[in-house]
Amino acid sequence: QLHLVESGGDEVQPGGSLRLSCSASGRTSRSYAMAWFRQAPGKEREFVVGLFRFGDGTNSADSVKERFTISRDNPKNMLYLQMNNLKPEDTAVYYCAASSHLERTTPREFDYDYWGQGTQVTVSS
């Protein structure tokens, strides 16, 4: 089992930056493909950005390209999401997810075995 806990959500103004963190505990000895998803009010949860299992690539939604960056600190069992030039449409609950079988991340929720509880990001002036 892998336990994921997100943190770092906050309210920021448009154009601002924020870094989300995801702490992993439990069965951290193996490698996972990791991703961030988000869910805005009244909308389906959607894929934001993913980091391949062996760290050899990333993929991201078109809406966040050039603005959001995913990274991982393996010794600390941490995953990060650096978000720059935030827009009101980025307002959502952000979730960290992990897959024990994927090598390349996908945008499909059912491909992920473990989820965090989410952290709220609000972009508003």
C-alpha positions as CSV (number, residue, x, y, z in Angstrom):
1,Q,0.0,0.0,0.0
2,L,1.0,3.5,-0.7
3,H,-0.3,6.5,1.3
4,L,-0.3,9.9,-0.4
5,V,-0.8,13.3,1.3
6,E,-0.9,16.5,-0.7
7,S,-0.1,20.0,0.8
8,G,0.6,23.5,-0.4
9,G,-2.8,24.5,-1.7
10,D,-3.7,28.2,-1.2
11,E,-5.5,31.2,-2.6
12,V,-3.4,33.2,-5.0
13,Q,-3.9,36.0,-7.5
14,P,-4.0,35.5,-11.2
15,G,-0.4,35.4,-12.6
16,G,0.9,34.1,-9.3
17,S,2.8,30.9,-8.5
18,L,2.3,28.0,-6.2
19,R,4.1,24.7,-5.5
20,L,2.1,21.7,-4.4
21,S,3.7,18.8,-2.6
22,C,2.7,15.2,-2.3
23,S,4.3,13.1,0.4
24,A,4.4,9.3,0.0
25,S,4.6,6.7,2.7
26,G,4.2,3.0,3.0
27,R,5.5,0.9,0.2
28,T,7.9,3.4,-1.2
29,S,10.6,0.9,-2.0
30,R,9.2,0.3,-5.5
31,S,8.8,2.8,-8.3
32,Y,5.6,4.3,-9.5
33,A,4.3,6.4,-12.3
34,M,3.0,9.6,-10.6
35,A,0.5,12.2,-11.7
36,W,-1.4,15.2,-10.7
37,F,-5.1,15.5,-11.4
38,R,-7.6,18.2,-10.5
39,Q,-11.3,18.7,-10.1
40,A,-13.0,22.0,-10.5
41,P,-16.4,22.7,-9.0
42,G,-19.1,21.0,-11.0
43,K,-16.6,19.3,-13.3
44,E,-15.1,15.9,-13.8
45,R,-11.7,15.2,-12.4
46,E,-9.1,15.7,-15.1
47,F,-5.4,14.8,-15.7
48,V,-3.0,17.7,-15.3
49,V,0.6,16.4,-15.6
50,G,2.4,13.1,-15.2
51,L,5.9,11.8,-14.5
52,F,6.9,8.5,-16.0
53,R,7.8,5.6,-13.7
54,F,11.5,5.8,-14.2
55,G,11.7,9.6,-14.5
56,D,12.4,9.5,-18.2
57,G,9.6,11.6,-19.4
58,T,6.5,13.7,-18.6
59,N,3.2,14.5,-20.2
60,S,0.8,17.2,-19.5
61,A,-2.6,18.6,-20.5
62,D,-2.5,21.3,-23.1
63,S,-4.1,23.8,-20.7
64,V,-1.1,23.7,-18.4
65,K,1.8,23.3,-20.9
66,E,4.6,25.8,-20.4
67,R,3.1,26.8,-17.0
68,F,3.1,23.6,-14.8
69,T,6.1,21.4,-14.0
70,I,6.1,18.1,-12.2
71,S,9.2,16.8,-10.3
72,R,10.1,14.1,-7.8
73,D,12.6,13.8,-5.0
74,N,13.0,10.1,-4.6
75,P,15.1,10.1,-1.4
76,K,12.5,12.2,0.3
77,N,9.5,10.3,-1.3
78,M,8.1,13.6,-2.5
79,L,6.3,14.7,-5.6
80,Y,5.9,18.3,-6.5
81,L,3.8,20.4,-8.9
82,Q,5.2,23.8,-9.7
83,M,2.5,26.1,-11.0
84,N,3.3,29.4,-12.6
85,N,1.2,32.1,-14.3
86,L,-1.9,30.8,-12.6
87,K,-5.3,31.5,-14.0
88,P,-8.8,31.6,-12.5
89,E,-9.6,28.4,-14.5
90,D,-6.9,26.6,-12.6
91,T,-9.1,26.8,-9.5
92,A,-9.7,23.2,-8.3
93,V,-8.9,20.5,-5.8
94,Y,-5.6,19.0,-6.9
95,Y,-4.9,15.3,-6.3
96,C,-1.7,13.3,-6.3
97,A,-2.0,9.8,-7.9
98,A,0.3,6.8,-8.3
99,S,0.3,3.8,-10.5
100,S,2.1,0.6,-9.7
101,H,1.8,-0.8,-13.2
102,L,2.1,2.1,-15.7
103,E,5.5,3.1,-17.1
104,R,4.2,6.1,-19.0
105,T,1.4,8.1,-17.3
106,T,-2.0,8.3,-18.9
107,P,-4.9,10.7,-18.4
108,R,-7.2,7.9,-17.3
109,E,-8.2,7.9,-13.6
110,F,-8.7,4.1,-13.5
111,D,-5.0,3.5,-14.3
112,Y,-4.0,4.8,-10.9
113,D,-4.0,2.7,-7.8
114,Y,-3.4,5.3,-5.1
115,W,-4.8,8.7,-4.5
116,G,-4.3,11.5,-2.0
117,Q,-7.1,13.4,-0.3
118,G,-6.6,16.6,-2.3
119,T,-5.5,20.1,-1.7
120,Q,-7.5,23.2,-2.7
121,V,-6.1,25.8,-5.1
122,T,-8.0,29.0,-5.6
123,V,-7.0,31.6,-8.2
124,S,-8.8,34.8,-7.6
125,S,-8.3,38.5,-7.6
